[in-house]
Amino acid sequence: MLDRARIRQAPLILVANDQEWSARSLESILVPKGYEVVRAYTGRQALERAHTTRPDVIILDAQLPDIHGTEVCRQLRADPRFSPTVPIIITTAGPSGRAQRLEAYQAGAWEFLGQPLDGEALLLKLEAFLRAKLEVDRVHDESLLDETTGLYNMRGLSRRAREIGSEAFRRRHALTCVVFAPESPAVDATATEELAARLASAVGEAFRKAGRSSDAIGRLGPLEFAVIAPATGPDAALKLMARLRDTVETRPLPMNGGAPAAVQMRAGYCAVPDFHDANVDATEMLLRATTALRSLQVDRIGTLRAFEAN
């Protein structure tokens, strides 16, 4: 049986259908089996409620009055804010031949069903789809990479911090941790989440190209990036930061089809010449570098600051 508690107490299904009898028929199948249903009557409503309610499954009627259900599905799949693991089912009271089925699959639907619906088969499909969603989400949650940038996420960076720190301790190597924050007039406090994600993706790509293979580069927050640089002392740290900043600042970053954005980088860092004698672990060094960056962002004096213990 499906472990519904791992999704939510009652899995939520968004039903987008302007035909009352058809929508009520679906509700009569779903609600008695423990599903919660939220309704949308147009394609635009479906797009809006997909973001505001975050459903576990979406069932779209192909013949919505304003936007075809296949186009709604295509727009959801193209939207970076919408989880790709959410199953989308398209239903139709009209033609349901091979061409329509292929069009639905090409738009990103998991299933295309003609009416009248087979209620028992639909429930079995939903159970299977939700099990698949749970498993993919579990793997994603355990992943070490940030899907927007391809860099390490917090979990991955923490693991690499421990590994790099252990090696630096044994070899008595220098170690540097840097936390960068890109700033751009194109992405201010009023910018959309999508625009901020585009900037993060562009900076991440620049860092992947400019970073050394020995460095661990990750994304700490929406617009914060960290570098753990082994065998890099205080003097070398300045050169490392200058190189990474120049990579971003010397050329406008492409914003996925939008106008190129000029970016300025601010950075806080913590560097030790011999990690064995530093009496601090690599994770703490990341926190210290973040503290230095926060201080810099408050007083806005300069673009680079070292952590200084009180």
Residue frames relative to the residue before (quaternion, step in Angstrom):
aa qw qx qy qz dx dy dz
M 1.0000 0.0000 0.0000 0.0000 0.00 0.00 0.00
L 0.5667 -0.6056 0.4474 0.3346 3.54 -1.21 0.57
D 0.3400 -0.7222 0.5656 0.2073 3.57 -0.92 0.94
R 0.1533 -0.8490 0.5002 0.0740 3.56 0.27 1.29
A 0.5671 0.6123 -0.3919 0.3872 3.58 1.12 -0.50
R 0.6285 0.5377 -0.3397 0.4477 3.56 1.17 -0.50
I 0.6489 0.4428 -0.3366 0.5192 3.61 1.19 -0.22
R 0.6434 -0.3768 0.3013 0.5944 3.55 0.68 -1.17
Q 0.7209 -0.4419 0.2710 0.4601 3.59 -1.18 0.27
A 0.7719 0.0343 -0.0229 0.6344 3.58 1.01 -0.80
P 0.4157 -0.7118 0.4968 0.2715 3.63 -0.53 1.08
L 0.3092 -0.7795 0.5268 0.1388 3.55 -0.89 1.01
I 0.0957 -0.7880 0.6078 0.0239 3.56 -0.85 1.02
L 0.2547 -0.7389 0.6082 0.1388 3.54 -0.88 1.02
V 0.0985 -0.7845 0.6119 0.0199 3.56 -0.68 1.14
A 0.0777 -0.7959 0.6003 0.0077 3.58 -0.57 1.18
N 0.3345 0.7162 -0.5283 0.3098 3.56 -0.28 1.30
D 0.2724 -0.7874 0.5300 0.1578 3.60 -0.73 1.00
Q 0.5829 0.5527 -0.3797 0.4589 3.60 1.27 -0.02
E 0.3992 -0.7714 0.4402 0.2275 3.56 -0.30 1.28
W 0.6690 0.5086 -0.3194 0.4379 3.57 0.87 -0.88
S 0.6598 0.5101 -0.3062 0.4591 3.56 1.02 -0.81
A 0.6597 0.5007 -0.3052 0.4700 3.58 0.96 -0.88
R 0.6646 0.4953 -0.3120 0.4644 3.59 0.94 -0.83
S 0.6022 0.5548 -0.3508 0.4545 3.57 1.09 -0.66
L 0.6497 0.5003 -0.3100 0.4811 3.57 1.02 -0.83
E 0.6482 0.5196 -0.3237 0.4528 3.58 0.92 -0.87
S 0.6502 0.5262 -0.3219 0.4436 3.60 1.00 -0.78
I 0.6430 0.4870 -0.3154 0.4998 3.58 1.23 -0.43
L 0.7545 0.4521 -0.2184 0.4226 3.57 0.85 -1.03
V 0.6845 0.5297 -0.3114 0.3923 3.58 0.75 -1.05
P 0.6711 0.4914 -0.3371 0.4410 3.68 0.81 -0.77
K 0.6821 0.4666 -0.2861 0.4850 3.61 1.20 -0.39
G 0.6671 -0.5581 0.2900 0.3993 3.58 1.23 0.38
Y 0.5222 0.6193 -0.4302 0.3984 3.59 1.22 0.18
E 0.3066 -0.7042 0.6066 0.2051 3.54 -1.21 0.60
V 0.1821 -0.8067 0.5585 0.0641 3.59 -0.92 0.92
V 0.0604 -0.7452 0.6622 0.0502 3.55 -1.08 0.85
R 0.3236 -0.7945 0.4942 0.1406 3.56 -0.90 0.95
A 0.0226 -0.7262 0.6845 0.0593 3.52 -1.34 0.49
Y 0.2920 -0.7987 0.5108 0.1262 3.55 -1.01 0.84
T 0.7561 0.2285 -0.1520 0.5942 3.59 1.29 -0.21
G 0.6559 -0.4994 0.3846 0.4152 3.54 -1.29 0.18
R 0.6476 0.5185 -0.3224 0.4559 3.57 0.98 -0.81
Q 0.6328 0.5105 -0.3287 0.4805 3.57 1.02 -0.76
A 0.6346 0.5350 -0.3338 0.4468 3.57 0.98 -0.80
L 0.6524 0.5060 -0.3161 0.4673 3.59 0.95 -0.85
E 0.6683 0.5009 -0.2997 0.4611 3.58 0.93 -0.89
R 0.7348 0.4358 -0.2503 0.4555 3.58 0.79 -0.99
A 0.5378 0.5922 -0.4106 0.4377 3.58 1.20 -0.32
H 0.7033 0.4425 -0.2581 0.4929 3.59 1.08 -0.71
T 0.7211 0.4610 -0.2683 0.4421 3.58 0.92 -0.83
T 0.7617 0.3625 -0.2046 0.4964 3.62 1.03 -0.69
R 0.2088 -0.8129 0.5143 0.1764 3.61 1.22 -0.42
P 0.0208 0.8495 -0.5264 0.0303 3.60 0.62 1.11
D 0.5207 -0.6206 0.4868 0.3267 3.54 -1.31 0.36
V 0.7718 0.0588 -0.0186 0.6329 3.59 1.21 -0.60
I 0.1535 -0.7574 0.6245 0.1130 3.58 -1.20 0.59
I 0.0987 -0.7635 0.6365 0.0460 3.56 -0.98 0.95
L 0.0897 -0.8248 0.5580 -0.0168 3.56 -0.43 1.29
D 0.3348 -0.6856 0.6027 0.2338 3.53 -1.07 0.78
A 0.5007 -0.6727 0.4501 0.3067 3.57 -0.88 0.87
Q 0.7547 0.3907 -0.2021 0.4868 3.60 0.99 -0.84
L 0.1133 0.7851 -0.5961 0.1241 3.60 0.58 1.08
P 0.5999 -0.6472 0.3309 0.3343 3.61 -0.98 0.78
D 0.7828 0.3329 -0.1898 0.4903 3.62 1.04 -0.59
I 0.7929 0.0831 -0.0194 0.6033 3.60 0.91 -0.90
H 0.4939 -0.6583 0.4714 0.3171 3.57 -0.85 0.90
G 0.5953 -0.6104 0.3942 0.3429 3.56 -1.01 0.81
T 0.6238 0.5357 -0.3426 0.4545 3.59 1.05 -0.68
E 0.6562 0.4942 -0.3100 0.4787 3.59 1.04 -0.75
V 0.5974 0.5396 -0.3596 0.4719 3.61 1.05 -0.67
C 0.6473 0.5165 -0.3058 0.4699 3.56 0.95 -0.91
R 0.6577 0.5146 -0.3091 0.4551 3.58 0.91 -0.92
Q 0.6674 0.4986 -0.3058 0.4609 3.61 0.94 -0.85
L 0.6384 0.5173 -0.3305 0.4643 3.59 1.00 -0.74
R 0.6755 0.4929 -0.2997 0.4593 3.58 0.91 -0.86
A 0.6872 0.4732 -0.2846 0.4721 3.61 1.12 -0.59
D 0.6041 0.5775 -0.3472 0.4254 3.60 1.26 -0.30
P 0.3834 -0.7548 0.4777 0.2348 3.64 -0.53 1.10
R 0.6113 0.5588 -0.3555 0.4333 3.62 1.21 -0.33
F 0.6752 0.4854 -0.2807 0.4792 3.59 1.24 -0.39
S 0.4669 -0.7076 0.4542 0.2738 3.57 -0.74 1.05
P 0.4091 -0.7240 0.4973 0.2474 3.61 -0.81 0.94
T 0.6156 0.5735 -0.3514 0.4106 3.61 1.22 -0.23
V 0.5303 0.6271 -0.4218 0.3842 3.61 1.24 -0.14
P 0.3695 -0.7299 0.5227 0.2397 3.64 -0.66 1.02
I 0.1063 -0.7651 0.6321 0.0611 3.56 -1.05 0.82
I 0.1051 -0.7759 0.6214 0.0272 3.55 -0.86 1.07
I 0.1628 -0.7711 0.6086 0.0922 3.58 -0.91 0.92
T 0.1141 -0.7843 0.6081 0.0457 3.54 -0.90 0.98
T 0.0600 -0.8051 0.5894 0.0284 3.57 -1.17 0.47
A 0.2978 -0.7161 0.6018 0.1906 3.51 -1.19 0.71
G 0.6186 0.5440 -0.3257 0.4641 3.55 1.34 -0.13
P 0.8076 -0.2085 0.1678 0.5256 3.58 -1.15 -0.59
S 0.0430 -0.8089 0.5863 -0.0079 3.58 -0.91 0.93
G 0.2636 0.7955 -0.4985 0.2218 3.51 1.01 0.89
R 0.7840 -0.3518 0.2390 0.4522 3.53 -1.35 -0.12
A 0.6476 0.5317 -0.3334 0.4321 3.62 0.91 -0.85
Q 0.6725 0.4845 -0.2984 0.4734 3.59 0.93 -0.88
R 0.6390 0.5309 -0.3211 0.4546 3.57 1.02 -0.81
L 0.6687 0.4929 -0.2999 0.4690 3.59 0.91 -0.89
E 0.6259 0.5368 -0.3367 0.4546 3.58 1.02 -0.77
A 0.6493 0.5133 -0.3126 0.4660 3.58 0.99 -0.84
Y 0.6698 0.4927 -0.3051 0.4642 3.58 0.91 -0.87
Q 0.6398 0.5249 -0.3231 0.4591 3.58 1.02 -0.78
A 0.6606 0.5008 -0.3011 0.4713 3.59 1.13 -0.61
G 0.6225 -0.5723 0.3312 0.4187 3.59 1.26 -0.20
A 0.4202 0.6959 -0.4834 0.3248 3.60 1.21 0.25
W 0.4255 -0.6878 0.5277 0.2598 3.54 -1.14 0.66
E 0.8010 0.0094 0.0105 0.5985 3.58 1.17 -0.55
F 0.1564 -0.7509 0.6357 0.0864 3.54 -1.24 0.59
L 0.0205 -0.8364 0.5446 -0.0585 3.57 -0.54 1.20
G 0.3227 -0.7214 0.5804 0.1965 3.54 -1.02 0.84
Q 0.3975 -0.6965 0.5409 0.2535 3.55 -1.26 0.41
P 0.5009 -0.1326 -0.8542 -0.0425 1.52 -2.24 1.12
L 0.4984 -0.6723 0.4682 0.2835 3.56 -1.10 0.78
D 0.3705 -0.6623 0.6020 0.2484 3.51 -1.24 0.62
G 0.3528 -0.7915 0.4586 0.1970 3.57 -0.16 1.30
E 0.6656 0.5086 -0.3139 0.4470 3.59 0.87 -0.86
A 0.6629 0.4924 -0.3029 0.4758 3.58 0.97 -0.87
L 0.6274 0.5388 -0.3416 0.4465 3.60 1.01 -0.79
L 0.6632 0.5076 -0.3117 0.4532 3.60 0.89 -0.88
L 0.6465 0.5095 -0.3203 0.4690 3.59 0.99 -0.77
K 0.6347 0.5183 -0.3242 0.4726 3.58 1.04 -0.80
L 0.6517 0.5185 -0.3211 0.4511 3.60 0.92 -0.87
E 0.6231 0.5299 -0.3389 0.4648 3.59 0.98 -0.81
A 0.6836 0.4838 -0.2862 0.4656 3.58 0.88 -0.94
F 0.6587 0.5135 -0.3129 0.4522 3.59 0.93 -0.89
L 0.6864 0.4829 -0.2938 0.4575 3.59 0.90 -0.88
R 0.5990 0.5325 -0.3655 0.4734 3.60 1.08 -0.58
A 0.6523 0.5058 -0.3112 0.4710 3.58 0.98 -0.86
K 0.6382 0.5298 -0.3253 0.4542 3.59 0.98 -0.85
L 0.6495 0.5266 -0.3134 0.4501 3.57 0.92 -0.90
E 0.6815 0.4942 -0.2954 0.4518 3.57 0.90 -0.90
V 0.6545 0.4980 -0.3144 0.4740 3.57 0.95 -0.85
D 0.6521 0.5086 -0.3147 0.4658 3.59 0.96 -0.84
R 0.6313 0.5300 -0.3386 0.4538 3.59 1.02 -0.78
V 0.6586 0.4976 -0.3075 0.4733 3.59 0.92 -0.91
H 0.6401 0.5281 -0.3231 0.4550 3.57 1.00 -0.85
D 0.6598 0.5163 -0.3096 0.4498 3.57 0.95 -0.90
E 0.7126 0.4364 -0.2495 0.4893 3.57 1.10 -0.68
S 0.4617 0.6950 -0.4420 0.3293 3.59 1.27 -0.07
L 0.4021 -0.7140 0.5260 0.2277 3.54 -1.22 0.57
L 0.6832 0.4865 -0.2733 0.4710 3.60 1.27 -0.12
D 0.4266 -0.6599 0.5617 0.2591 3.51 -1.25 0.65
E 0.4126 -0.7608 0.4391 0.2411 3.59 -0.55 1.12
T 0.6295 0.5499 -0.3495 0.4232 3.63 1.08 -0.54
T 0.8149 0.2836 -0.1095 0.4935 3.59 0.89 -0.97
G 0.4056 -0.7063 0.4839 0.3201 3.58 1.14 -0.53
L 0.5337 0.5955 -0.4113 0.4375 3.58 1.31 0.10
Y 0.6678 -0.4426 0.3725 0.4684 3.57 -1.28 -0.05
N 0.3330 -0.6784 0.6033 0.2548 3.55 -1.19 0.56
M 0.7652 -0.3606 0.2392 0.4766 3.60 -1.26 -0.07
R 0.6487 0.5194 -0.3168 0.4572 3.57 0.97 -0.87
G 0.6871 0.4865 -0.2826 0.4597 3.57 0.90 -0.95
L 0.6563 0.5138 -0.3113 0.4565 3.55 0.99 -0.85
S 0.6338 0.5266 -0.3325 0.4587 3.58 1.02 -0.77
R 0.6512 0.5063 -0.3199 0.4661 3.57 0.99 -0.81
R 0.6802 0.4771 -0.2964 0.4710 3.58 0.91 -0.90
A 0.5830 0.5683 -0.3755 0.4429 3.60 1.11 -0.60
R 0.6646 0.4955 -0.3062 0.4680 3.57 0.94 -0.85
E 0.6680 0.5061 -0.3042 0.4530 3.58 0.94 -0.88
I 0.6877 0.4717 -0.2836 0.4735 3.57 0.87 -0.98
G 0.6424 0.5297 -0.3225 0.4502 3.57 1.01 -0.80
S 0.6393 0.5267 -0.3265 0.4553 3.58 0.97 -0.81
E 0.6634 0.4943 -0.2990 0.4756 3.57 0.97 -0.87
A 0.6629 0.5024 -0.3064 0.4629 3.59 0.92 -0.87
F 0.6263 0.5355 -0.3381 0.4546 3.60 1.04 -0.72
R 0.6782 0.4956 -0.2962 0.4546 3.59 0.88 -0.95
R 0.7697 0.3742 -0.1868 0.4824 3.57 0.91 -0.92
R 0.3703 -0.7438 0.4713 0.2958 3.57 1.32 -0.07
H 0.2894 0.7717 -0.5035 0.2593 3.54 1.00 0.92
A 0.5508 -0.5524 0.5048 0.3696 3.52 -1.36 0.30
L 0.0660 -0.7896 0.6088 0.0390 3.57 -1.22 0.41
T 0.0710 -0.7880 0.6115 0.0118 3.55 -1.06 0.86
C 0.0854 -0.7519 0.6511 0.0588 3.54 -1.14 0.78
V 0.0587 -0.7954 0.6030 -0.0167 3.57 -0.84 1.05
V 0.1053 -0.7620 0.6341 0.0783 3.57 -1.08 0.74
F 0.1604 -0.8022 0.5743 0.0320 3.56 -0.68 1.21
A 0.0739 -0.7590 0.6430 0.0707 3.55 -1.26 0.54
P 0.2483 -0.7697 0.5668 0.1568 3.63 -0.52 1.09
E 0.0847 -0.7738 0.6265 0.0404 3.55 -1.09 0.79
S 0.0373 0.8004 -0.5942 0.0700 3.54 -0.97 0.91
P 0.5292 -0.6190 0.4695 0.3411 3.61 -1.02 0.73
A 0.6344 0.5477 -0.3318 0.4330 3.58 1.15 -0.58
V 0.7630 0.2585 -0.1451 0.5745 3.59 1.22 -0.44
D 0.0996 0.8059 -0.5718 0.1166 3.57 0.13 1.30
A 0.7826 -0.3458 0.2284 0.4646 3.57 -1.27 -0.23
T 0.6997 0.4552 -0.2715 0.4790 3.60 1.17 -0.48
A 0.4415 0.7173 -0.4495 0.2976 3.59 1.27 -0.05
T 0.5386 -0.6200 0.4621 0.3347 3.55 -1.17 0.58
E 0.6448 -0.5126 0.4072 0.3945 3.51 -1.30 0.42
E 0.6333 0.5447 -0.3289 0.4405 3.58 1.03 -0.78
L 0.6658 0.4985 -0.3084 0.4617 3.59 0.94 -0.87
A 0.6343 0.5142 -0.3273 0.4755 3.59 1.01 -0.78
A 0.6408 0.5195 -0.3236 0.4634 3.59 1.02 -0.76
R 0.6248 0.5306 -0.3418 0.4597 3.60 1.06 -0.69
L 0.6502 0.4994 -0.3193 0.4753 3.57 0.98 -0.82
A 0.6399 0.5237 -0.3255 0.4586 3.58 0.94 -0.85
S 0.6529 0.5154 -0.3137 0.4580 3.58 0.96 -0.85
A 0.6676 0.5037 -0.2985 0.4598 3.59 0.96 -0.89
V 0.6605 0.4841 -0.3101 0.4830 3.60 0.96 -0.84
G 0.6314 0.5427 -0.3314 0.4438 3.57 0.98 -0.81
E 0.6489 0.5110 -0.3158 0.4671 3.57 0.99 -0.83
A 0.6430 0.5196 -0.3178 0.4643 3.58 1.00 -0.83
F 0.6663 0.4994 -0.3001 0.4654 3.59 0.96 -0.85
R 0.6252 0.5371 -0.3455 0.4487 3.60 0.99 -0.75
K 0.6863 0.4831 -0.2851 0.4630 3.56 0.99 -0.81
A 0.7566 0.4136 -0.2094 0.4611 3.59 0.97 -0.88
G 0.5961 0.6059 -0.3640 0.3809 3.59 1.15 -0.50
R 0.4981 -0.6274 0.5060 0.3197 3.54 -1.23 0.50
S 0.5958 -0.5831 0.4053 0.3751 3.57 -1.14 0.55
S 0.6578 0.5169 -0.3115 0.4507 3.59 1.14 -0.55
D 0.6060 0.5751 -0.3552 0.4194 3.60 1.20 -0.40
A 0.2728 -0.7007 0.6274 0.2025 3.56 -1.23 0.57
I 0.0434 -0.8110 0.5826 -0.0323 3.56 -0.53 1.22
G 0.0745 0.8265 -0.5501 0.0938 3.56 -0.73 1.02
R 0.4369 -0.6565 0.5530 0.2689 3.51 -1.41 0.16
L 0.2413 -0.8047 0.5319 0.1065 3.56 -0.57 1.20
G 0.7982 -0.0056 0.0482 0.6005 3.58 1.07 -0.74
P 0.7860 -0.3233 0.2058 0.4851 3.59 -1.24 -0.06
L 0.8032 0.0120 0.0056 0.5956 3.61 0.96 -0.83
E 0.5461 0.5462 -0.4467 0.4515 3.56 0.79 1.09
F 0.0746 -0.8007 0.5943 -0.0132 3.53 -0.88 1.03
A 0.1640 -0.7932 0.5819 0.0735 3.56 -1.05 0.76
V 0.1302 -0.7544 0.6393 0.0726 3.52 -1.24 0.68
I 0.1221 -0.7403 0.6573 0.0705 3.56 -0.94 0.96
A 0.0641 -0.8398 0.5379 -0.0357 3.56 -0.38 1.29
P 0.2378 -0.7857 0.5538 0.1391 3.63 -0.39 1.17
A 0.8246 0.1959 -0.1719 0.5022 3.56 -1.28 0.53
T 0.5600 0.5649 -0.3845 0.4684 3.56 1.09 0.79
G 0.1662 -0.8108 0.5581 0.0597 3.56 -0.42 1.27
P 0.7842 -0.3503 0.2185 0.4633 3.61 -1.27 -0.08
D 0.6812 0.4772 -0.3111 0.4599 3.63 0.88 -0.82
A 0.6767 0.4777 -0.2886 0.4802 3.56 0.93 -0.91
A 0.5699 0.6019 -0.3780 0.4124 3.58 1.16 -0.59
L 0.6415 0.5278 -0.3285 0.4494 3.58 0.98 -0.82
K 0.6569 0.4964 -0.3102 0.4753 3.59 1.00 -0.80
L 0.6239 0.5385 -0.3339 0.4575 3.58 1.01 -0.82
M 0.6931 0.4773 -0.2855 0.4586 3.58 0.83 -0.97
A 0.6279 0.5303 -0.3377 0.4589 3.58 1.03 -0.76
R 0.6616 0.5097 -0.3121 0.4530 3.58 0.94 -0.86
L 0.6898 0.4683 -0.2941 0.4673 3.60 0.87 -0.89
R 0.6345 0.5170 -0.3347 0.4670 3.60 1.03 -0.73
D 0.6587 0.5120 -0.3165 0.4515 3.58 0.92 -0.89
T 0.5987 0.5774 -0.3585 0.4237 3.57 1.05 -0.74
V 0.7265 0.4145 -0.2295 0.4977 3.56 1.02 -0.83
E 0.7636 0.4471 -0.2211 0.4099 3.57 0.79 -1.04
T 0.6671 0.5487 -0.3184 0.3906 3.60 1.04 -0.62
R 0.7794 0.1636 -0.1514 0.5855 3.57 1.20 -0.10
P 0.5349 -0.6203 0.4553 0.3491 3.59 -1.04 0.76
L 0.3855 -0.7347 0.5124 0.2214 3.56 -0.98 0.82
P 0.4377 -0.6687 0.5221 0.2978 3.60 -0.94 0.82
M 0.2168 -0.7987 0.5541 0.0900 3.55 -0.97 0.91
N 0.6570 -0.5553 0.3135 0.4022 3.60 0.81 1.04
G 0.8135 -0.2378 0.1050 0.5202 3.55 0.70 1.08
G 0.6285 0.5132 -0.3457 0.4713 3.58 1.23 -0.29
A 0.6999 -0.4265 0.3365 0.4636 3.56 -1.31 -0.09
P 0.5547 -0.6001 0.4448 0.3665 3.62 -1.04 0.68
A 0.2533 -0.7866 0.5515 0.1137 3.56 -1.04 0.81
A 0.3508 -0.6901 0.5909 0.2270 3.54 -1.02 0.87
V 0.1049 -0.8167 0.5675 -0.0015 3.57 -0.90 0.96
Q 0.1328 -0.7464 0.6439 0.1028 3.54 -1.13 0.73
M 0.2558 -0.7783 0.5592 0.1272 3.55 -0.99 0.88
R 0.1086 -0.7353 0.6636 0.0840 3.54 -1.09 0.83
A 0.0472 -0.8239 0.5646 -0.0167 3.57 -1.02 0.74
G 0.1440 -0.7279 0.6618 0.1069 3.50 -1.25 0.69
Y 0.0298 -0.8295 0.5578 -0.0031 3.59 -1.00 0.69
C 0.1527 -0.7318 0.6561 0.1037 3.48 -1.41 0.38
A 0.0226 0.8152 -0.5737 0.0765 3.59 -0.63 1.12
V 0.0659 -0.7826 0.6184 0.0275 3.57 -1.05 0.81
P 0.4673 -0.7059 0.4556 0.2752 3.63 -0.95 0.81
D 0.7841 0.0777 -0.0401 0.6144 3.60 1.17 -0.53
F 0.3274 -0.7922 0.4818 0.1818 3.55 -0.26 1.27
H 0.5685 0.6128 -0.3744 0.4015 3.59 1.15 -0.61
D 0.7670 0.3483 -0.1744 0.5100 3.58 1.01 -0.83
A 0.4836 0.7253 -0.4039 0.2775 3.59 1.25 -0.03
N 0.2433 -0.7993 0.5132 0.1965 3.60 1.18 -0.46
V 0.6495 0.4162 -0.3281 0.5452 3.56 1.02 0.87
D 0.3387 -0.7304 0.5391 0.2472 3.61 -1.04 0.59
A 0.6935 -0.5083 0.3160 0.4010 3.56 -1.27 0.36
T 0.6153 0.5417 -0.3533 0.4508 3.59 1.06 -0.66
E 0.6440 0.5072 -0.3130 0.4796 3.57 1.02 -0.80
M 0.6161 0.5358 -0.3494 0.4596 3.59 1.08 -0.67
L 0.6171 0.5289 -0.3416 0.4719 3.58 1.06 -0.71
L 0.6517 0.5073 -0.3134 0.4687 3.58 0.97 -0.84
R 0.6507 0.5091 -0.3196 0.4639 3.59 1.00 -0.78
A 0.6375 0.5126 -0.3285 0.4722 3.58 1.01 -0.77
T 0.6341 0.5224 -0.3209 0.4712 3.58 1.05 -0.77
T 0.6261 0.5341 -0.3282 0.4637 3.59 1.02 -0.80
A 0.6486 0.5099 -0.3174 0.4675 3.59 0.97 -0.83
L 0.6455 0.5122 -0.3190 0.4681 3.58 0.99 -0.80
R 0.6406 0.5266 -0.3304 0.4506 3.59 0.91 -0.88
S 0.6429 0.5220 -0.3173 0.4621 3.58 0.97 -0.85
L 0.6528 0.5185 -0.2975 0.4652 3.55 1.02 -0.87
Q 0.6671 0.5092 -0.3009 0.4529 3.57 0.99 -0.83
V 0.6369 0.5330 -0.3257 0.4518 3.58 1.16 -0.56
D 0.8033 0.3005 -0.1740 0.4839 3.60 0.69 -1.01
R 0.2986 -0.8085 0.4705 0.1894 3.61 1.34 -0.20
I 0.4567 0.6525 -0.4756 0.3734 3.59 1.05 0.71
G 0.8257 0.0530 -0.0805 0.5558 3.56 -0.33 1.26
T 0.4241 -0.7008 0.5176 0.2473 3.53 -1.35 -0.07
L 0.7513 0.2953 -0.1632 0.5672 3.59 1.30 -0.05
R 0.0819 0.8079 -0.5788 0.0752 3.58 -0.90 0.91
A 0.3236 -0.7270 0.5766 0.1854 3.53 -1.04 0.90
F 0.5128 -0.6179 0.4908 0.3382 3.54 -1.16 0.58
E 0.0572 -0.7864 0.6149 0.0168 3.54 -0.95 0.89
A 0.3611 -0.7395 0.5278 0.2102 3.57 -0.62 1.14
N 0.4564 -0.6826 0.4964 0.2816 3.57 -1.01 0.79
